[in-house]
């Protein structure tokens, strides 16, 4: 868009206020109850940030401050609308969405992850997305099963 048709002072300012949409995954938007609650909270926070930015008098600063919350609101609205709530597993015979799985790696490390939706995945906090290579290899497997991911063997030791 030409800067001549917008009120921003420069093309740089225009680029700061017209952020591209966050990409939406082509995978089904499966979520746990906690994941849906977290998305609702993030959406509320984005609305609050947008409302706060809307009260800024300087038009260019207002647009700069509103750009991220507006983009987040578009993304989160789409994700909440498309969310498919998956109840927690009732059986722990096999690895399923929402289950926590512990496995040993062939290098001796032991790791534990909960398999969750894409938006709630945080490997550092102990959760991985159901579309990640590790989760895809583990889904449907039982304690004692060995899977290979990236040339490494993982042996399932517990499911909860």
MARVO-332958 format. One record per residue: z, x, y of N, C-alpha, C, O in turn; residue number from 1. Coordinates in nm, 4 decimals. Each point is the difference from the previous one (the first is absolute). Example, Ala and Ser with C-alpha at 12.3 -4.5 7.8 and 13.67 -1.06 7.14 Angstrom:
residues 2
       n_zz       n_xx       n_yy      ca_zz      ca_xx      ca_yy       c_zz       c_xx       c_yy       o_zz       o_xx       o_yy   num
     0.7800     1.3190    -0.5690     0.0000    -0.0890     0.1190     0.0000     0.0900     0.1200     0.0665     0.1036    -0.0019     1
    -0.1385    -0.1386     0.1069     0.0060     0.0820     0.1190     0.0730    -0.0770     0.1090     0.0169     0.0509     0.1108     2
***
This chain:
residues 160
       n_zz       n_xx       n_yy      ca_zz      ca_xx      ca_yy       c_zz       c_xx       c_yy       o_zz       o_xx       o_yy   num
     0.0000     0.0849    -0.1163     0.0000    -0.0849     0.1163     0.0000     0.0892     0.1221     0.0737     0.0984     0.0043     1
    -0.1546    -0.1305     0.0951    -0.0070     0.0776     0.1224     0.1260    -0.0212     0.0823     0.0547    -0.1102     0.0046     2
    -0.0093     0.2163     0.0600     0.1182    -0.0075     0.0829    -0.0264    -0.0893     0.1208     0.0943    -0.0516     0.0598     3
    -0.2193     0.0328    -0.0235    -0.0333    -0.0822     0.1150     0.0452    -0.1445    -0.0175     0.0158    -0.0719     0.0987     4
     0.0050     0.0291    -0.2208     0.0339    -0.1400    -0.0249     0.1476    -0.0229    -0.0315     0.0393    -0.1107    -0.0367     5
     0.0409     0.2131     0.0507     0.1434    -0.0150    -0.0247     0.0776     0.0513     0.1200    -0.0547     0.0725     0.0831     6
     0.1815    -0.1094    -0.0735     0.0796     0.0372     0.1162     0.0659     0.1364    -0.0127     0.0601     0.0474     0.0964     7
    -0.0692     0.0172    -0.2117     0.0622     0.1298    -0.0168    -0.0647     0.1018     0.0934    -0.1153    -0.0139     0.0410     8
     0.1933     0.1159    -0.0092    -0.0475     0.0997     0.0942    -0.1035     0.0945    -0.0597    -0.0793     0.0589     0.0735     9
     0.0790    -0.0437    -0.2046    -0.0931     0.0939    -0.0607    -0.0294    -0.0397    -0.1435     0.0645    -0.0884    -0.0564    10
    -0.1628     0.1551    -0.0013    -0.0316    -0.0247    -0.1411     0.1178     0.0397    -0.0883     0.0246    -0.0628    -0.1029    11
     0.0489     0.1676     0.1432     0.1168     0.0432    -0.0778     0.1061    -0.1095    -0.0016     0.0577    -0.0284    -0.1050    12
    -0.0318    -0.0324     0.2182     0.0973    -0.1093     0.0067    -0.0469    -0.1177    -0.0834     0.0802    -0.0629    -0.0690    13
    -0.2078     0.0326     0.0743    -0.0548    -0.1109    -0.0795     0.0194     0.0278    -0.1483     0.0352    -0.0907    -0.0755    14
    -0.0577     0.2142     0.0326     0.0152     0.0345    -0.1417     0.1450    -0.0134    -0.0442     0.0272    -0.0328    -0.1155    15
     0.0662     0.0582     0.2069     0.1421    -0.0123    -0.0333     0.0416    -0.1450    -0.0180     0.0988    -0.0270    -0.0684    16
    -0.1710    -0.0665     0.1277     0.0408    -0.1399    -0.0044    -0.0821    -0.0837    -0.0968     0.0338    -0.1157    -0.0251    17
    -0.1391     0.1708    -0.0288    -0.0852    -0.0718    -0.0952     0.0053     0.0709    -0.1348    -0.0980     0.0606    -0.0434    18
     0.2116    -0.0689    -0.0213     0.0190     0.0694    -0.1270    -0.0733    -0.0721    -0.1122    -0.0040    -0.1230    -0.0020    19
    -0.0537     0.1976    -0.0908    -0.0662    -0.0640    -0.1149     0.1043    -0.0645    -0.0909     0.1151     0.0433    -0.0045    20
    -0.1564    -0.1461    -0.0671     0.0908    -0.0661    -0.0932     0.0411     0.0944    -0.1109    -0.0761     0.0879    -0.0405    21
     0.1991    -0.1074    -0.0085     0.0462     0.0757    -0.1165    -0.0802    -0.0490    -0.1198    -0.0240    -0.1200    -0.0129    22
    -0.0178     0.2105    -0.0747    -0.0792    -0.0431    -0.1164     0.0825    -0.0864    -0.0944     0.1186     0.0242    -0.0222    23
    -0.1850    -0.1258    -0.0329     0.0645    -0.0902    -0.0961    -0.0539     0.0345    -0.1379    -0.1211     0.0089    -0.0205    24
     0.2112     0.0099    -0.0722    -0.0347     0.0385    -0.1363    -0.0841    -0.1085    -0.0679     0.0201    -0.1191     0.0238    25
    -0.1138     0.1611    -0.1081    -0.0790    -0.0977    -0.0756     0.0750    -0.0551    -0.1215    -0.0463    -0.0943    -0.0641    26
     0.1617     0.1529     0.0324     0.0771    -0.0425    -0.1166     0.0777    -0.1276     0.0313     0.0258    -0.0302     0.1165    27
     0.0114    -0.0447    -0.2204     0.0850    -0.1174     0.0242     0.1277     0.0442     0.0712     0.0526     0.1081    -0.0266    28
    -0.0040    -0.1916     0.1163     0.1175     0.0337     0.0802     0.1270    -0.0472    -0.0709     0.0667    -0.0928     0.0456    29
    -0.0344     0.1576    -0.1572     0.1203    -0.0333    -0.0748     0.1215     0.0556     0.0732    -0.0026     0.1127     0.0495    30
     0.1098    -0.1930    -0.0428     0.1220     0.0440     0.0671     0.1225    -0.0475    -0.0769    -0.0033    -0.1017    -0.0693    31
     0.1108     0.1775     0.0832     0.1295    -0.0439    -0.0509     0.0652    -0.0839     0.1103    -0.0482    -0.0019     0.1133    32
     0.1561    -0.0663    -0.1458     0.0715    -0.0783     0.1009     0.0481     0.0910     0.1127    -0.0081    -0.0370     0.1171    33
     0.0580     0.1557    -0.1515     0.0464     0.0951     0.1017    -0.1167     0.0484     0.0863     0.0157     0.0193     0.1206    34
    -0.1308    -0.0001    -0.1813    -0.1176     0.0443     0.0740    -0.0466    -0.1038     0.1000    -0.0367     0.0341     0.1124    35
     0.0378    -0.1610    -0.1521    -0.0401    -0.1077     0.0902     0.0989    -0.0115     0.1156    -0.0399    -0.0208     0.1146    36
     0.1672     0.0342    -0.1444     0.1033    -0.0049     0.1036    -0.0186     0.1151     0.0995     0.0145    -0.0183     0.1209    37
    -0.0466     0.1365    -0.1733    -0.0219     0.1173     0.0859    -0.1217    -0.0203     0.0903     0.0030     0.0370     0.1174    38
    -0.1104    -0.0957    -0.1719    -0.1185    -0.0263     0.0825     0.0318    -0.1009     0.1093    -0.0453     0.0156     0.1134    39
     0.1225    -0.1189    -0.1458     0.0407    -0.0982     0.1009     0.0798     0.0673     0.1116    -0.0194    -0.0307     0.1176    40
     0.1092     0.1227    -0.1547     0.0801     0.0721     0.0986    -0.0891     0.0890     0.0874     0.0170     0.0044     0.1218    41
    -0.1113     0.0660    -0.1837    -0.0918     0.0856     0.0762    -0.0841    -0.0835     0.0969    -0.0263     0.0423     0.1126    42
    -0.0155    -0.1608    -0.1572    -0.0780    -0.0889     0.0862     0.0842    -0.0450     0.1190    -0.0491    -0.0038     0.1129    43
     0.1737    -0.0299    -0.1371     0.0908    -0.0398     0.1076     0.0188     0.1154     0.0990    -0.0008    -0.0217     0.1211    44
     0.0176     0.1428    -0.1716     0.0173     0.1166     0.0868    -0.1257     0.0260     0.0826     0.0093     0.0354     0.1175    45
    -0.1260    -0.0525    -0.1779    -0.1254     0.0181     0.0737    -0.0125    -0.1047     0.1108    -0.0439     0.0315     0.1106    46
     0.0822    -0.1555    -0.1401    -0.0041    -0.1057     0.1027     0.0940     0.0339     0.1154    -0.0351    -0.0181     0.1166    47
     0.1547     0.0672    -0.1495     0.0971     0.0364     0.1034    -0.0521     0.1150     0.0854     0.0163    -0.0013     0.1220    48
    -0.0785     0.1003    -0.1844    -0.0564     0.1137     0.0746    -0.1142    -0.0473     0.0893    -0.0135     0.0456     0.1135    49
    -0.0691    -0.1376    -0.1649    -0.1102    -0.0538     0.0790     0.0545    -0.0788     0.1193    -0.0494     0.0141     0.1119    50
     0.1511    -0.0968    -0.1360     0.0603    -0.0770     0.1093     0.0585     0.0916     0.1064    -0.0141    -0.0263     0.1195    51
     0.0793     0.1333    -0.1622     0.0568     0.0961     0.0947    -0.1104     0.0671     0.0813     0.0146     0.0198     0.1206    52
    -0.1235     0.0146    -0.1859    -0.1116     0.0647     0.0694    -0.0660    -0.0961     0.0989    -0.0508     0.0421     0.1039    53
     0.0517    -0.1698    -0.1365    -0.0644    -0.0993     0.0860     0.0681    -0.0146     0.1354    -0.0598    -0.0518     0.0943    54
     0.1843     0.0971    -0.0840     0.0722    -0.0131     0.1265    -0.0204     0.1202     0.0927     0.0521     0.0013     0.1116    55
    -0.1266     0.0985    -0.1563    -0.0275     0.1178     0.0830    -0.0987    -0.0380     0.1097    -0.1030    -0.0614    -0.0277    56
     0.1338     0.0974     0.1514    -0.0843    -0.0423     0.1129    -0.1331     0.0727     0.0078    -0.1025    -0.0632     0.0256    57
     0.1012     0.1929    -0.0468    -0.1248     0.0764     0.0090    -0.0922    -0.0403    -0.1149     0.0353     0.0156    -0.1169    58
    -0.1520    -0.0669     0.1501    -0.0908    -0.0557    -0.1011    -0.0424     0.1037    -0.1034    -0.0068    -0.0304    -0.1191    59
    -0.0218     0.1522     0.1636    -0.0430     0.1030    -0.0945     0.1131     0.0415    -0.0930    -0.0211     0.0182    -0.1199    60
     0.1414    -0.0032     0.1751     0.1154     0.0360    -0.0829     0.0338    -0.1150    -0.0953     0.0350     0.0238    -0.1156    61
    -0.0451    -0.1464     0.1625     0.0266    -0.1170    -0.0841    -0.0952    -0.0008    -0.1197     0.0423    -0.0231    -0.1132    62
    -0.1694     0.0481     0.1386    -0.0992     0.0023    -0.1090     0.0265     0.1132    -0.0969    -0.0131    -0.0173    -0.1212    63
     0.0509     0.1349     0.1743     0.0314     0.1137    -0.0875     0.1197    -0.0322    -0.0897    -0.0031     0.0254    -0.1204    64
     0.1080    -0.0812     0.1799     0.1219    -0.0293    -0.0751    -0.0188    -0.1162    -0.0988     0.0692    -0.0067    -0.1016    65
    -0.1615    -0.0833     0.1310    -0.0226    -0.1172    -0.0868    -0.0990     0.0294    -0.1128    -0.0074    -0.0764    -0.0962    66
    -0.0676     0.1839     0.1062    -0.1076     0.0264    -0.0969     0.0502     0.0120    -0.1435    -0.0523    -0.0672    -0.0888    67
     0.1524     0.1510     0.0644     0.0520     0.0163    -0.1370     0.0644    -0.1267    -0.0547    -0.0314    -0.0395    -0.1123    68
     0.1212    -0.0266     0.1878     0.0589    -0.1228    -0.0536    -0.1047    -0.1085    -0.0273     0.0120    -0.0745    -0.0973    69
    -0.1139     0.0655     0.1821    -0.1041    -0.1007    -0.0211    -0.0774     0.0282    -0.1279    -0.0290    -0.0913    -0.0773    70
    -0.0042     0.2181     0.0554    -0.0703     0.0376    -0.1233     0.0892    -0.0264    -0.1218    -0.0473    -0.0526    -0.1007    71
     0.1755     0.0885     0.1091     0.0925    -0.0246    -0.1104     0.0150    -0.1490    -0.0277     0.0077    -0.0413    -0.1157    72
    -0.0035    -0.0394     0.2213     0.0112    -0.1451    -0.0186    -0.1217    -0.0558    -0.0741     0.0149    -0.0845    -0.0882    73
    -0.1344     0.1307     0.1232    -0.1210    -0.0468    -0.0697     0.0067     0.0370    -0.1478    -0.0285    -0.0825    -0.0869    74
     0.0663     0.2066     0.0593     0.0082     0.0477    -0.1379     0.1053    -0.0766    -0.0787    -0.0277    -0.0515    -0.1083    75
     0.1477     0.0441     0.1628     0.1104    -0.0628    -0.0719    -0.0211    -0.1498    -0.0187     0.0373    -0.0552    -0.1035    76
    -0.0966    -0.0112     0.2025    -0.0326    -0.1428    -0.0170    -0.0943    -0.0189    -0.1184     0.0190    -0.0905    -0.0813    77
    -0.1203     0.1759     0.0719    -0.0961    -0.0097    -0.1114     0.0687     0.0282    -0.1328    -0.0264    -0.0685    -0.0989    78
     0.1137     0.1677     0.0952     0.0672     0.0364    -0.1247     0.1011    -0.1059    -0.0436     0.0114    -0.0287    -0.1192    79
     0.0610    -0.0288     0.2123     0.0956    -0.1056    -0.0353    -0.0750    -0.1230    -0.0512     0.0416    -0.0621    -0.0978    80
    -0.1533     0.0269     0.1646    -0.0804    -0.1159    -0.0438    -0.0560     0.0195    -0.1400    -0.0081    -0.0957    -0.0770    81
    -0.0307     0.2179     0.0427    -0.0642     0.0246    -0.1298     0.0992     0.0444    -0.1081    -0.0394     0.0254    -0.1138    82
     0.1666    -0.0163     0.1490     0.1006     0.0481    -0.0951     0.0112    -0.0917    -0.1214     0.0028    -0.1224     0.0123    83
     0.0036     0.1844    -0.1288     0.0205    -0.0710    -0.1264     0.1352     0.0466    -0.0542     0.0121     0.1090    -0.0559    84
     0.0889    -0.1942     0.0739     0.1352     0.0340    -0.0413     0.0085     0.0045    -0.1522    -0.0333    -0.0970    -0.0681    85
     0.0784     0.2109     0.0159     0.0156     0.0176    -0.1442     0.1498     0.0041    -0.0291     0.0708     0.0857     0.0528    86
    -0.0220    -0.1775    -0.1364     0.1435     0.0013    -0.0310     0.0386     0.1274    -0.0756    -0.0826     0.0633    -0.0656    87
     0.2094    -0.0286     0.0769     0.0498     0.1168    -0.0734    -0.0197    -0.0223    -0.1496     0.0100    -0.1130    -0.0479    88
    -0.0377     0.2198    -0.0256    -0.0209    -0.0151    -0.1447     0.1263    -0.0522    -0.0688     0.1120     0.0323     0.0394    89
    -0.1328    -0.1133    -0.1423     0.1138    -0.0554    -0.0755     0.0246     0.0796    -0.1268     0.1060    -0.0114    -0.0614    90
    -0.2037     0.0921     0.0222     0.0120     0.0818    -0.1199    -0.0346     0.1438     0.0362    -0.0858     0.0253     0.0845    91
     0.1529     0.0667    -0.1487    -0.0256     0.1411     0.0269    -0.0518     0.0718    -0.1245     0.0241     0.1191    -0.0198    92
    -0.0961    -0.1949    -0.0636    -0.0618     0.0588    -0.1188    -0.1146     0.0928     0.0382    -0.0210     0.1038    -0.0627    93
    -0.0536    -0.1429     0.1678    -0.1111     0.0815     0.0472     0.0084     0.0113     0.1515     0.0663    -0.0801     0.0658    94
    -0.1334     0.1791    -0.0120    -0.0033     0.0223     0.1443    -0.0832    -0.1110     0.0635    -0.1126    -0.0262    -0.0423    95
     0.1694    -0.0392     0.1450    -0.0686    -0.1076     0.0703     0.0224     0.0152     0.1500     0.0852     0.0772     0.0440    96
    -0.1624    -0.1515     0.0331     0.0158    -0.0017     0.1454     0.1439    -0.0386     0.0335     0.0512    -0.0986    -0.0529    97
     0.0135     0.1742     0.1390     0.1377    -0.0272     0.0388     0.1034     0.0729    -0.0838     0.1175     0.0035     0.0364    98
    -0.1590     0.0544    -0.1475     0.0936     0.0721    -0.0874     0.0220     0.1419     0.0525    -0.0829     0.0557     0.0720    99
     0.1959    -0.0003    -0.1100     0.0301     0.1392     0.0298    -0.0179     0.0779    -0.1295     0.0552    -0.0366    -0.1038   100
    -0.1324     0.1439     0.1109    -0.0309     0.0775    -0.1201     0.0427     0.1457     0.0212    -0.0238     0.0584     0.1057   101
     0.0861    -0.0026    -0.2065     0.0393     0.1412     0.0007    -0.0852     0.0709    -0.1029    -0.0168    -0.0485    -0.1119   102
    -0.0365     0.1623     0.1492    -0.0845     0.0766    -0.0919     0.0234     0.1482     0.0180     0.0362     0.0475     0.1077   103
    -0.0581     0.0239    -0.2166     0.0082     0.1453     0.0022    -0.1391     0.0587     0.0087    -0.0929    -0.0475    -0.0653   104
     0.0793     0.1487     0.1445    -0.1290     0.0685     0.0147    -0.0050     0.1187    -0.0952     0.1031     0.0487    -0.0462   105
    -0.2243    -0.0034     0.0178    -0.0142     0.1131    -0.0910     0.0540     0.1303     0.0582     0.0148     0.0984    -0.0725   106
     0.0154    -0.0965     0.2045     0.0589     0.1200     0.0599     0.1527    -0.0071     0.0039     0.0649     0.0876     0.0571   107
    -0.0069    -0.1932    -0.1187     0.1443    -0.0122    -0.0099     0.0652    -0.0894     0.1042     0.1163    -0.0376    -0.0147   108
    -0.1888     0.0035     0.1187     0.0572    -0.0874     0.1026     0.0146    -0.1421    -0.0533    -0.0793    -0.0448    -0.0828   109
     0.1798    -0.0245     0.1303     0.0198    -0.1411    -0.0321    -0.0091    -0.0769     0.1311     0.0649     0.0357     0.0983   110
    -0.1461    -0.1419    -0.0971    -0.0181    -0.0787     0.1217     0.0195    -0.1477    -0.0308    -0.0254    -0.0464    -0.1112   111
     0.0711    -0.0258     0.2128     0.0207    -0.1436    -0.0112    -0.0659    -0.0679     0.1195     0.0243     0.0366     0.1150   112
    -0.1080    -0.1358    -0.1439    -0.0678    -0.0753     0.1050     0.0004    -0.1480    -0.0321    -0.0044    -0.0401    -0.1163   113
     0.0096    -0.0402     0.2210    -0.0202    -0.1440    -0.0137    -0.1454    -0.0263     0.0358    -0.0508     0.0543     0.0981   114
    -0.0164    -0.1372    -0.1771    -0.1406    -0.0308     0.0238    -0.0070    -0.1254     0.0877     0.0460    -0.1076    -0.0383   115
    -0.1048     0.1247     0.1568     0.0007    -0.1045     0.1018    -0.1394    -0.0151     0.0632    -0.0957     0.0648    -0.0422   116
     0.0864    -0.1510     0.1434    -0.1249    -0.0213     0.0728    -0.0354     0.1180     0.0891     0.0830     0.0870     0.0266   117
    -0.2065    -0.0857     0.0184    -0.0490     0.1128     0.0800     0.0765     0.0188     0.1307     0.0294     0.1131     0.0387   118
     0.0030    -0.2225     0.0293     0.0668     0.0110     0.1295     0.1456     0.0402    -0.0105     0.0575     0.0483     0.0976   119
     0.0034    -0.0670    -0.2132     0.1412     0.0349    -0.0151     0.0215     0.1321    -0.0725     0.1138     0.0453    -0.0127   120
    -0.2199     0.0168    -0.0345     0.0119     0.1262    -0.0733     0.0462     0.1128     0.0917    -0.0493     0.0161     0.1117   121
     0.1449     0.0612    -0.1618     0.0519     0.1164     0.0709     0.0516     0.0983    -0.1047     0.1171    -0.0060    -0.0375   122
    -0.2024     0.0960    -0.0102     0.0402     0.0919    -0.1072     0.1283     0.0779     0.0295     0.0791     0.0247    -0.0910   123
    -0.0577     0.0139     0.2161     0.1213     0.0748     0.0350     0.1247    -0.0854    -0.0192     0.1088     0.0523    -0.0239   124
    -0.1255    -0.1857     0.0345     0.1136    -0.0913    -0.0168     0.0050    -0.0577    -0.1417     0.0835    -0.0854    -0.0295   125
    -0.1733     0.1325    -0.0585     0.0057    -0.0419    -0.1397    -0.0849    -0.1203    -0.0374     0.0305    -0.0689    -0.0973   126
    -0.1362     0.0424     0.1726    -0.0895    -0.1100    -0.0374    -0.1451     0.0453     0.0141    -0.0357     0.0737     0.0919   127
    -0.0469    -0.1203    -0.1861    -0.1420     0.0339     0.0033    -0.0825    -0.1278    -0.0106     0.0446    -0.0999    -0.0564   128
    -0.1636     0.1048     0.1106    -0.0907    -0.1143    -0.0022    -0.0544    -0.0241    -0.1405    -0.0253     0.0936    -0.0758   129
     0.0083    -0.2207     0.0437    -0.0536    -0.0356    -0.1311    -0.1431     0.0489    -0.0195    -0.0481     0.0026    -0.1133   130
    -0.0211     0.0362     0.2198    -0.1368     0.0511    -0.0138    -0.0056     0.1521    -0.0032    -0.1082     0.0576    -0.0107   131
     0.2236     0.0081     0.0198     0.0016     0.1459    -0.0077    -0.0359     0.0434    -0.1422     0.0237    -0.0748    -0.0949   132
    -0.0798     0.1931     0.0791    -0.0370     0.0467    -0.1346     0.1173     0.0014    -0.0975    -0.0166    -0.0368    -0.1163   133
     0.1341     0.0785     0.1611     0.1166     0.0048    -0.0887     0.0380    -0.1410    -0.0438     0.0208    -0.0241    -0.1189   134
    -0.0115    -0.0692     0.2135     0.0380    -0.1372    -0.0346    -0.1028    -0.0645    -0.0922     0.0365    -0.0679    -0.0959   135
    -0.1638     0.0887     0.1243    -0.1034    -0.0602    -0.0865     0.0106     0.0519    -0.1424    -0.0221    -0.0746    -0.0954   136
     0.0558     0.2020     0.0808     0.0137     0.0573    -0.1348     0.1239    -0.0538    -0.0704    -0.0003    -0.0149    -0.1222   137
     0.1059    -0.0143     0.1971     0.1264    -0.0439    -0.0596     0.0055    -0.1499    -0.0296     0.0680    -0.0416    -0.0938   138
    -0.1384    -0.0397     0.1722     0.0072    -0.1453    -0.0175    -0.0376    -0.0405    -0.1422    -0.1022     0.0429    -0.0535   139
     0.1867    -0.1261    -0.0062    -0.0241    -0.0490    -0.1353     0.0511     0.0902    -0.1105    -0.0066    -0.0363    -0.1174   140
     0.0571     0.1525     0.1528     0.0504     0.0948    -0.1008     0.1496    -0.0233    -0.0238     0.0675    -0.0640     0.0806   141
    -0.0173     0.1165    -0.1915     0.1400    -0.0184    -0.0396     0.0728     0.1340    -0.0033    -0.0615     0.1063     0.0090   142
     0.1941    -0.1137    -0.0222     0.0819     0.1208    -0.0113    -0.0499     0.0815    -0.1199    -0.0229    -0.0542    -0.1081   143
     0.0066     0.1838     0.1290    -0.0492     0.0889    -0.1048    -0.1488     0.0269     0.0089    -0.0490     0.0979    -0.0563   144
    -0.0248    -0.1854     0.1280    -0.1442     0.0221     0.0153    -0.0252     0.1205     0.0890     0.0766     0.0284     0.0922   145
    -0.1853     0.0417    -0.1214    -0.0409     0.1155     0.0788    -0.1365    -0.0314     0.0600    -0.0913    -0.0431    -0.0705   146
     0.0779     0.0653     0.2027    -0.1270    -0.0208     0.0688    -0.0403     0.1306     0.0669     0.0841     0.0860     0.0263   147
    -0.2108    -0.0724     0.0004    -0.0496     0.1190     0.0679    -0.0544    -0.0401     0.1364    -0.0838    -0.0895     0.0117   148
     0.1333     0.1577     0.0912    -0.0439    -0.0249     0.1373    -0.0295     0.1345     0.0643     0.0872     0.0866     0.0073   149
    -0.2086    -0.0697     0.0385    -0.0364     0.1251     0.0664     0.0196     0.1223    -0.0868     0.0329     0.1072     0.0507   150
    -0.0526    -0.1215    -0.1812     0.0154     0.1124    -0.0907     0.1432     0.0291    -0.0406     0.0254     0.0978    -0.0703   151
     0.0684    -0.1807     0.1131     0.1408     0.0190    -0.0337     0.0501    -0.1178    -0.0821    -0.0377    -0.1148     0.0239   152
     0.1228     0.1449    -0.1208     0.0562    -0.1054    -0.0842     0.1302    -0.0521     0.0588     0.0841     0.0759     0.0484   153
    -0.0702    -0.2090    -0.0543     0.1230    -0.0667     0.0428     0.0517    -0.0805    -0.1161    -0.0749    -0.0766    -0.0606   154
     0.2050     0.0927     0.0273     0.0596    -0.0777    -0.1090     0.1012    -0.0963     0.0597     0.0936     0.0413     0.0685   155
    -0.1128    -0.1700    -0.0950     0.0894    -0.1029     0.0511     0.1320     0.0080    -0.0744     0.0037    -0.0054    -0.1229   156
     0.1063     0.0185     0.1993     0.1333     0.0105    -0.0620     0.0858    -0.1231     0.0262     0.0951    -0.0251    -0.0741   157
    -0.1267    -0.0529     0.1787     0.0785    -0.1199     0.0289    -0.0796    -0.0954     0.0879    -0.0817     0.0421     0.0820   158
     0.1072    -0.1722    -0.1005    -0.0608    -0.1052     0.0810     0.1128    -0.0956     0.0374     0.0747    -0.0458    -0.0865   159
    -0.0629     0.0164     0.2138     0.1033    -0.0952     0.0432    -0.0520    -0.0854     0.1136     0.0719    -0.0862     0.0504   160
***
